[in-house]
């Protein structure tokens, strides 16, 4: 995830969300673009829960919320991938 607060300046207004687009691979996932850069990809349901829309100010608070949501989503997708794998062990004693 891109950290837009590396160079903090108190006089500048926070950047805003440029666009929200579905990914080409999965229409249920959304790319959040700020300053024409993809900063995160999350499910549309999470985007709606966080009330993110085009033009929403990208504040430090929102960035932290999105960062947490990305970490949760990554862990969830990893766990689901593990559960979807076929078991490799053989049943003993048959």
N, C-alpha and C positions, 0 to 999 in steps of 0.2 A: 504494500500500500504506500502511496506517495504521501510524504509529510509536507504539507504546504506551509508549516510554521517553523521551518528551519531558520529562516532569516526574519525574526520578528521585528516589525515596525509598528509602533502604536498609532501613527498618523494615517496609515492606509486602512481602508475599509476591507472587511474580509472578502475573499473571493466568493463567487456564487456558482451554483451548479449550472453548467452550460447545457447539458442534455442528459437524458435518461433514455437508453436504447436497449432493446433486447439483444442478447448475444446471438451470433449467427448459428451457433451450435445448439443452443437451448433457449427457446422463447420464454421460458419461465424464469430466466435469470436476466438481470439488468446490469448494464455498465453505467457507472456514475462518472461523468466527465466534468472536470474543472480545468479551466484554461486549456481546453482541447486535449487534456491528458486523462486517461482512465485512472481513477484513483481507487476504485473498488468495484467488485462484481458481486452482487448479492441477489437472492431470490426477490421477486417482485413483492411478495408478502412482507418481507422485512423492510423494503423501501416504503411501503404504505404504513407499516407500524411506526417507522421513524419520521413519518410525515415529510418525506423528501420529495420535492417537486423541482422542475426547472425554475431557476431564479432563487431558490432557497439559499440564504447565506451559509457559507461553509465555515462555521465557527469552530473553535477548539473543542467545545462541548460536543458538537455534532461529529467532529472527526473522531473523538474518543468513542462515541456510541457506535459509529460505523466500524472502527477498528475492532471493538469487542464483538460486533455482529459477524465480521469477517472471520475472526478467530473461532467463534462458535460454529459458523457454517463450515469452515475447513475441517474442524474436528468431527462434526456430524457427517460430512461427506466421506471422510476417512473411515469412520465407524461403519457406515452403510456399505462401503466398498468391501470392508473386511467381512461383514455378514453375508454379502452376496457371493463371496468366493466359495468354491466347492471345497468341501473337506477333503484333505489329502491323506488322512490316516485311514488305515484299514481296520476293520473290526477284527479283533483277536478272538480265536476260539470257535470260529465257524467252520 
